[in-house]
Amino acid sequence: MKRNRLLLLSLISSLLVILVSFFQWNLVDIVTEFLMLPIWLFVYAFFIIMTVWALIHLFKSRNWQPFFIQLITIALWLFFPFNQVNLDLNFKIHQDKREEVAAKIENGVINPNVSDNPSLIQLPKEYTQLSKGGGAIVLETKGKAKSILFFTYRGMLDNFSGFVYDPNDNKPSKSDFDGDFKQIEKVHKNWYYVSSY
């Protein structure tokens, strides 16, 4: 019975680590960074406790399964690109709708609508899922050219990331959108991933 309980708890702790690693930025968007801290602490502390318990159990009972599960999880956590897979899925799932929004902006159907910020657009309800942090997007205007930033993470101050749509396929500069981009990476024609921190 004890052996089955340890195996079950090992599986649960590993599953929690994998789920939190994969969905952490979605969770941050829902509960904020401040409330995410206790979640991270609980999940990783629980995983560490289970790993130690599984290691002790390995030496005492020669039962390798719980510890093996923990090792696989550690290897996944260290080497599997959870964030990149999440970003790739986010881009592919929402690309068509984001391009639809961009076309509506270009045609004047959607315009800046936040009174104290002329470059900010609060998206209509059917599009709010396209930009994290409340469904707002940012316009960067250079002459007649407009670029649009859809947030994938909307932190505080200049700590943010997202997908930039540029109809002319111009690469964003390091200081666009009031950011200090450390990462600018082309993901598709007219699309760039940017990260400022």
Contacts in CASP RR format, 6 or more apart in sequence:
PFRMAT RR
TARGET T0000
AUTHOR 0000-0000-0000
METHOD contacts of the structure
MODEL  1
MKRNRLLLLSLISSLLVILVSFFQWNLVDIVTEFLMLPIWLFVYAFFIIM
TVWALIHLFKSRNWQPFFIQLITIALWLFFPFNQVNLDLNFKIHQDKREE
VAAKIENGVINPNVSDNPSLIQLPKEYTQLSKGGGAIVLETKGKAKSILF
FTYRGMLDNFSGFVYDPNDNKPSKSDFDGDFKQIEKVHKNWYYVSSY
3 57 0 8 1.000
3 61 0 8 1.000
3 63 0 8 1.000
6 53 0 8 1.000
6 54 0 8 1.000
6 57 0 8 1.000
6 63 0 8 1.000
6 66 0 8 1.000
7 65 0 8 1.000
7 66 0 8 1.000
7 69 0 8 1.000
9 50 0 8 1.000
9 53 0 8 1.000
9 66 0 8 1.000
10 50 0 8 1.000
10 54 0 8 1.000
10 65 0 8 1.000
10 66 0 8 1.000
10 67 0 8 1.000
10 69 0 8 1.000
10 70 0 8 1.000
11 69 0 8 1.000
13 43 0 8 1.000
13 46 0 8 1.000
13 47 0 8 1.000
13 49 0 8 1.000
13 50 0 8 1.000
13 51 0 8 1.000
13 70 0 8 1.000
13 73 0 8 1.000
14 47 0 8 1.000
14 69 0 8 1.000
14 70 0 8 1.000
14 72 0 8 1.000
14 73 0 8 1.000
16 43 0 8 1.000
16 46 0 8 1.000
16 47 0 8 1.000
17 43 0 8 1.000
17 44 0 8 1.000
17 47 0 8 1.000
17 73 0 8 1.000
17 77 0 8 1.000
18 73 0 8 1.000
18 76 0 8 1.000
18 77 0 8 1.000
18 82 0 8 1.000
20 27 0 8 1.000
20 39 0 8 1.000
20 40 0 8 1.000
20 43 0 8 1.000
21 76 0 8 1.000
21 77 0 8 1.000
21 82 0 8 1.000
22 82 0 8 1.000
22 85 0 8 1.000
22 86 0 8 1.000
23 86 0 8 1.000
24 36 0 8 1.000
24 40 0 8 1.000
24 82 0 8 1.000
25 83 0 8 1.000
25 86 0 8 1.000
25 132 0 8 1.000
25 152 0 8 1.000
25 153 0 8 1.000
26 86 0 8 1.000
27 36 0 8 1.000
27 39 0 8 1.000
28 36 0 8 1.000
28 153 0 8 1.000
29 132 0 8 1.000
29 133 0 8 1.000
29 153 0 8 1.000
29 154 0 8 1.000
31 39 0 8 1.000
33 155 0 8 1.000
33 156 0 8 1.000
47 70 0 8 1.000
47 73 0 8 1.000
50 66 0 8 1.000
50 70 0 8 1.000
51 67 0 8 1.000
51 70 0 8 1.000
51 74 0 8 1.000
53 66 0 8 1.000
54 66 0 8 1.000
54 67 0 8 1.000
54 69 0 8 1.000
54 70 0 8 1.000
55 67 0 8 1.000
55 70 0 8 1.000
57 63 0 8 1.000
57 66 0 8 1.000
57 67 0 8 1.000
58 64 0 8 1.000
58 66 0 8 1.000
58 67 0 8 1.000
87 152 0 8 1.000
87 193 0 8 1.000
90 152 0 8 1.000
91 163 0 8 1.000
91 187 0 8 1.000
91 188 0 8 1.000
91 191 0 8 1.000
91 193 0 8 1.000
94 129 0 8 1.000
94 130 0 8 1.000
94 150 0 8 1.000
95 188 0 8 1.000
95 191 0 8 1.000
97 127 0 8 1.000
97 130 0 8 1.000
98 130 0 8 1.000
98 150 0 8 1.000
98 163 0 8 1.000
98 165 0 8 1.000
99 165 0 8 1.000
101 110 0 8 1.000
101 123 0 8 1.000
101 127 0 8 1.000
101 130 0 8 1.000
101 137 0 8 1.000
101 148 0 8 1.000
101 150 0 8 1.000
102 148 0 8 1.000
102 165 0 8 1.000
102 167 0 8 1.000
104 110 0 8 1.000
105 111 0 8 1.000
105 121 0 8 1.000
105 139 0 8 1.000
105 146 0 8 1.000
105 148 0 8 1.000
106 146 0 8 1.000
106 167 0 8 1.000
110 121 0 8 1.000
110 123 0 8 1.000
110 124 0 8 1.000
111 121 0 8 1.000
112 118 0 8 1.000
112 119 0 8 1.000
112 120 0 8 1.000
112 121 0 8 1.000
112 139 0 8 1.000
113 120 0 8 1.000
113 121 0 8 1.000
113 122 0 8 1.000
114 120 0 8 1.000
114 121 0 8 1.000
114 122 0 8 1.000
114 136 0 8 1.000
119 138 0 8 1.000
119 139 0 8 1.000
119 140 0 8 1.000
119 141 0 8 1.000
120 136 0 8 1.000
120 137 0 8 1.000
120 138 0 8 1.000
120 139 0 8 1.000
121 136 0 8 1.000
121 137 0 8 1.000
121 138 0 8 1.000
121 139 0 8 1.000
122 135 0 8 1.000
122 136 0 8 1.000
123 130 0 8 1.000
123 131 0 8 1.000
123 135 0 8 1.000
123 136 0 8 1.000
123 137 0 8 1.000
127 135 0 8 1.000
128 134 0 8 1.000
128 135 0 8 1.000
129 135 0 8 1.000
130 137 0 8 1.000
130 150 0 8 1.000
131 137 0 8 1.000
131 150 0 8 1.000
131 151 0 8 1.000
131 154 0 8 1.000
132 151 0 8 1.000
132 152 0 8 1.000
132 153 0 8 1.000
132 154 0 8 1.000
133 151 0 8 1.000
133 154 0 8 1.000
134 154 0 8 1.000
135 151 0 8 1.000
136 151 0 8 1.000
136 154 0 8 1.000
137 148 0 8 1.000
137 149 0 8 1.000
137 150 0 8 1.000
137 151 0 8 1.000
138 148 0 8 1.000
138 149 0 8 1.000
138 177 0 8 1.000
139 146 0 8 1.000
139 147 0 8 1.000
139 148 0 8 1.000
139 149 0 8 1.000
140 146 0 8 1.000
140 147 0 8 1.000
140 148 0 8 1.000
140 149 0 8 1.000
140 164 0 8 1.000
140 172 0 8 1.000
140 176 0 8 1.000
140 177 0 8 1.000
145 166 0 8 1.000
145 167 0 8 1.000
145 168 0 8 1.000
145 170 0 8 1.000
146 167 0 8 1.000
147 164 0 8 1.000
147 165 0 8 1.000
147 166 0 8 1.000
147 170 0 8 1.000
147 172 0 8 1.000
147 176 0 8 1.000
147 177 0 8 1.000
148 164 0 8 1.000
148 165 0 8 1.000
148 166 0 8 1.000
149 162 0 8 1.000
149 163 0 8 1.000
149 164 0 8 1.000
149 177 0 8 1.000
149 194 0 8 1.000
150 162 0 8 1.000
150 163 0 8 1.000
150 164 0 8 1.000
150 165 0 8 1.000
151 160 0 8 1.000
151 161 0 8 1.000
151 162 0 8 1.000
152 161 0 8 1.000
152 162 0 8 1.000
152 163 0 8 1.000
152 193 0 8 1.000
153 160 0 8 1.000
153 161 0 8 1.000
153 162 0 8 1.000
154 160 0 8 1.000
158 178 0 8 1.000
158 179 0 8 1.000
158 180 0 8 1.000
158 196 0 8 1.000
158 197 0 8 1.000
159 196 0 8 1.000
159 197 0 8 1.000
160 179 0 8 1.000
160 195 0 8 1.000
160 196 0 8 1.000
161 183 0 8 1.000
161 193 0 8 1.000
161 194 0 8 1.000
161 195 0 8 1.000
161 196 0 8 1.000
161 197 0 8 1.000
162 193 0 8 1.000
162 194 0 8 1.000
162 195 0 8 1.000
163 187 0 8 1.000
163 191 0 8 1.000
163 192 0 8 1.000
163 193 0 8 1.000
163 194 0 8 1.000
164 172 0 8 1.000
164 176 0 8 1.000
164 177 0 8 1.000
164 191 0 8 1.000
164 192 0 8 1.000
164 193 0 8 1.000
164 194 0 8 1.000
165 190 0 8 1.000
165 191 0 8 1.000
166 172 0 8 1.000
166 190 0 8 1.000
166 191 0 8 1.000
166 192 0 8 1.000
167 190 0 8 1.000
168 190 0 8 1.000
169 189 0 8 1.000
169 190 0 8 1.000
171 184 0 8 1.000
171 186 0 8 1.000
171 192 0 8 1.000
172 181 0 8 1.000
172 184 0 8 1.000
172 192 0 8 1.000
172 194 0 8 1.000
173 181 0 8 1.000
174 180 0 8 1.000
174 181 0 8 1.000
174 184 0 8 1.000
175 181 0 8 1.000
176 194 0 8 1.000
177 194 0 8 1.000
177 196 0 8 1.000
179 196 0 8 1.000
180 196 0 8 1.000
181 194 0 8 1.000
181 195 0 8 1.000
181 196 0 8 1.000
182 195 0 8 1.000
182 196 0 8 1.000
182 197 0 8 1.000
183 193 0 8 1.000
183 194 0 8 1.000
183 195 0 8 1.000
184 192 0 8 1.000
184 193 0 8 1.000
184 194 0 8 1.000
185 192 0 8 1.000
185 193 0 8 1.000
185 194 0 8 1.000
186 192 0 8 1.000
187 193 0 8 1.000
END
